[in-house]
Amino acid sequence: MKIYATLIALLFMLSTTAQRYQRITQQAILADTHNDILSACIEKKVSLDQDLKGIAMSDLKRFKQGGVDVQFFSVWCDGDQRDPFDFANREMDTLYAVAARNPDKIVIVKNYAQLIQTVKAHKTAALFGVEGGHMIENDMSKLDSLYKRGARYLTLTWNNSNPWASSAMDETLHANTLQQKGLSDFGKKLVQHMNALGMMIDVSHVGEQTFWDVIHTTTKPVIASHSDVYAICPVFRNLKDDQIKAIGKNGGVIQLNFYSGFLDSTFMKKQQQFSIQHRAELDSMIQAGTQADYALTILFEKYAAEVDSWRPPLSLLLDHLDYVVHLIGVDHVGIGSDFDGINSAPQQLNDVTDYSWITKGLLQRGYHKKDIDKILGGNLLRVLHQNENDH
């Protein structure tokens, strides 16, 4: 009987623990600053309000199941896209159409007050993040236009530089071809204009010179919408210690990316070997018009068992989080998953229903509910509110 009693007590304890981390996740205002489902829907010719299990990492129903209250939808195209501003508006149109069909589930919000009102109504609050300054085509009025449609941050560069800001990829790998490093005069004026608008400046993807020019120009807290820690995984997309400290001093927030290649220093080599093995299929898809990043993602999905064997553990994402917290405090870290823009995430983080595993890991590491609430969304909402109000 004692064995049975002990077993029942153990099962009850496990059940209570499970209920606790799931409850904390559902009760928090969970805000993810980076999801590429709009691009994925265009590539895969599907819609966000369909059941996309097995097709994508996200859909409207699963956002709710995962406790996602606030989602920034990435508006993205690569540097080779013709008419990138028009393409940006096409992507935005797809979400506006979904919101029009599902007013009881999702609302595109334009300010903090609308966001809170939408969350209280148990609907998903949607905003846009424009990923790449090339999408405004060197025209400040086009930035204004995207802002009016609900864009609340601009990632100043994607991997490609533009005439007024240099990217991390170019500063690191193509420095000899750059006409200028950092922000041009126009770039600095753009940062000041974003400050005046109340639009968050996103330093993910930007080169180090651009980063420091932003820090010295902005009067508002910045975000890194989807970046990780260079000291743990030294790739050009990650933030070095002095950059992390500068974001802390600026009052900003680092939203951690789930991409295995930015978390695990051994992943890129494995991905490169995979690409070589499947080169013929990759080339075929790219020649047929699929963007290169999505061609690789499709192959990762096709050969899921092979890829899953070298996914990093969830604990590694939490190591990145701990590192930021120890360096600049718990008020400056959050979540920018990059779901549907990545081909691999840590184990247990398969789609937008899995955020509660992060909560569980944080509880196991001794984080209190108050701090978990900040990490899941509170810190980002503070920065959003400060950008909106501190004119």
N, C-alpha and C positions, 0 to 999 in steps of 0.2 A: 504493500500500500504506500509506503514511504517513497518508493521509486515513482509510482504513478503521481503522487502529490507533487513531488519535485518536478516531474515532467510537465504537469499542468501549470505549475508556477512559472516554469521557464518559458512555456508557450505564451502564457499571459504577458510576461515581461517583454518578449519579442514583439508581440502584437501591439502592446502599448507604445513601444519604441517606434514601431512602424507608423502607427497612427500619429505620433507626435511630429516626426519629421515631415510627414505628408500634410499634417494640419498647419504647421508653421509655413510651409511653402504656399499652401492655398490662402492662408490669412495675410501673408505679406503682399505688398504691391510689387509684383515681379515684373521688372523692366529689362528687356533684352535690347541692346542698341544695334544689333546687326544680324539680319536674316535676309538671305538672298533668294527667297522663294519667288519673288516677282520675275527675276531672270530665269529661274528654273522652270517656271510655268510657261514662259515664252519658248524656251528651248524644247520643253517636253510636250508643248501644245495641250496643256491641261489648265484647270482653273482652281484657284485657292479654295473655293467653296465646294469642291468635289472631295470625295474620300480618296486621299492620295497615299494611303498606306502601301508600301512596296514600290511607290513611284517617287516620293519625295519625303524629306524629313519633317515637313510641316504641312498642315492644312488648318482650315478655320476651326473645325471641331477639336482637333488635337491641341491647338493653342489653349482652349478652355480646359481640356483635361489635364494639361500640364501646369495649370495655374498661371499662365502668362496673361498679365493684365495690360501691359504696355509693350507694344512691339514697334520698333523702328524698322521699317521695310527699306532695304537697300535698293537704291536706284543706280544701276551700274551698266556700263559697257566698257569694252577695252579701248585703247587709244587708236585703234584702226577703224572704229565704227564711223561710217559716214553720217553726218548730221546728228552728232551726239545729243544736242539739246532736244531735237525732235524725238529721238529715241527715249530720252529721259521722260518726256511727257507721255509717250506711249506706255511706258511702264507704269507711270502714275495712273493713267487712264484705266489700266487693268484692275488696280485696287479700288478706284472710285466705282467701277462697275460692280465689283464684289460687295462693296459697302452698300450700294444702292439696292442690291438684291437681298441683303441680309442686315437690315437696319436694327434688328433685335439682337444681333451678335457682334457687330463691329462698327466703329464710328471713327472716321478720320478727324482728328482733333487738331486745333490750331494754337492752343495755349494751355497753360497749366490748369486753369480753372475748368476748362472743358475736359481735360484729361481726368481730373479727380471726379468730376460729375459722371463721366462715362464708366469709370471703374466702380463707383458706388452703385451704378445701374447694372453691374455684373456683365458688362460688355467689354470687348477688347478695344482699348484705345490705340489707334494706329497713327503713326507719324512716318515721315520719310527721312532717310539719310542719303544724301547724294554722294556716291562714292567715286570721286574723281573730279578735280577742278576743270578738266578739259570739257566737261559736259555743259559748262556755262559759255564756252566758245569766246573767252576773253571779253565778255560783255556783262557789266554789272547789272544791267536791266534784266538780263536773263536769270541771274541769281535772284533778283527781286521776284520774278515771275514764279520760280520754283518755290521760293519762300511762301508766297501767297497760296500756293497749292498744298502746303503742309510740310515742306522740307524744313527740318529744325536742326540739322547739321549739314555741313559740307566737309567731306574729306578732301583736303586741299589738293592732294594728288592721289592717283592710284599708282600702280607700278610705273606707269609712264609719267615723265615730267610734262609740264606745260610751260608756256612762255614766261610765266610769272612765279613758278614754284618748282623746285627740283625734288624728285622722289627718292626714297631710300634705295630702291633698286638701281636707279641711275647714278646716284652719288657713290654707291658701293661698287657697282660692276661696270659702269660706263662713264666714269668721271671725266675721261679725256674728251668725250663727245659733247659734254654739257657746255652750252653757251654761257650760262651763269648758274651759280649755286646759291641756294637759299631763295628768299623772297625778293622779287623786283620791287620797284616803287609801286607799281600797280598792285602787286601782291600784298604789300603792307596796307595800301588804301582799302583793298578788299577785306582784310582782317578787321580794320577799323569800321568798315561799313557793316560787316557781320555783327560786330559788337553793338553798333547802333540799332540794327534790326532786332537784336536779341536772338540771333542764330548761333548755335554752338559751333566752335571751330574744332574740327577733328584732326588730330595729328597722327593717327594711324597712317601708315604708308609713306609719310613724308621723310625726306632725308634729314640728317642731323643738322645741317646748316639751316634748312627751312624750319626745323623744330625750334632752334634757338632764336631765329628771327621772329617766329610767332610769339614765343615766350616774352621777348623784349618789346613786342608791339601791342599785344592784346591787353585790354583792361578787364577782361572777364575770365572766369574759369574755363579751361579747355577740357576736351575729352580725348581719350584714345579709344575709339569705338570698338576696336577688336585687335588688341595687341597683347603680347606676353613679355616675359622677362629674359633679357639677353644673357644675364649671368648664368642662367640654368640651361638655356638653349640659344647658342650664339648664331642667330640668323639675322639678316639685315632688317627684317620686319619687326624685330623685338626691341624693347626699350632698355637702354643702358641705365646703370644706377644713377648717374647724374641727371638723366632725363626724368627718371621716376621721381627723384627728389624735387626736381623743378616743377613737375605737375602737382606734387603735394603742396609746395610753397605757393603755387598759383591758385590752390583751392580746387583743382580739377579732379578728374576721376579716370582711372584706368579700367576699362571694361575688358575682361580676359577672354581671349579667343580660344575656342575648343579645338582648333585644328592641330592634329597630331604633329605635324611638321614644325609648329612653333612651340610645342611643349617638349618634345622628345628629340634630343640631338642626333639620334641614330635613324630617325624616320626618313629623312630626305634621301639618304643613300639607298634605303630599301625601295622607296618610291621610284628612284631612278632605274634601279634594276628591273622593276616591274614594267616601266615604260619601254625599256629596251626589249623585254620579252614579248610585249604586245604591240610593237612598233607598227606592224602592218595594219592592224585594226584601228589604231590611233590615227594614222595618216589617212586612212580611208574616210573616217568620220569628219576629219578636218577639211578634206577636199570636198566633201558633200555639204559643207557650210556650217558645221557645228563649231562653236568657239572652242579653242584648244583646252581651256580649263574644264569645260563641261564634257568634252570628249573623254578626258581622263576620269572624271567623276562617273560617267556612264560605265566605263570599263571596271572601275572599282566596284560598282554595284553588280556587274555581271559576274565578277570573280570574287564575290564577297567572302567566301570561306578562306581563300588565299590571303586576302587583305586583313581579315579579322585576326589572323594569327600574329600579326605584328602591330596591333593597336596598343598604345600605352595604357597603363592603369589609370583609373580616375584619380588616384592619390597624387599623380604627377601634376595634374591641373591644380589640385589643392596646395601642392608645394609652391607653385607660382604665386598663388593667392597669399599664402603665408609670407612669402618673400616680400611682396609689396606691403603687406600689413606691418611686418617688422621694420621695414625701411621708412614708411611714411604714415602708418596708422590705418585703422579700419575704415576711416571716413573717405578713403580715396580709391576704393576698388569695387568693381561690379562685374556684370556679365554682358559680353558681346559675342554670343556663341558662334556666329558665322554659319549657322545651320543652312543647308542648301547652297552654300557657297564653298563647301569643303567636301573632300572625298573620304575623310577619316576623322573621327573624334575618339576620345578615350573610351575605354570599355565602360559599359552601362549607359553612356550618353548616346543613344541611338537616334533619338528624335526629340521633338519639343514636349513630349510627355515625361521626360526623364530628369527635369531639374531637381526634383526632390532628392535624388541621389547625392547632389551637391550639399543640400541641407543636412542630410544624414552624415556625410563626411565631415562637415563643419561642426556638428554636434559632437561627433566622436573626437574631434581635435580640441574640444573645450570652448568653442565659441558659444556665447549666450544668444538667446533669441533676439535681443535688441540689436546686436551686431549683425546677426544673420539677416534681419530685416533691412539693414543698411546695404549689405552686400547684394541682396537680391533685387534691390531697386531704390532704396531710400537715398543712397548717395547720388545716383544719377538724377533723381527727381530734384534734389537740392540744386545741382548744377544747372539743370534746365530752368528752374525757377529763378536762380540768380542771373542767368543770362537774360531772361525775359524782363526782370524787374530793375536791374542795376543800370538804368540808362543814365 
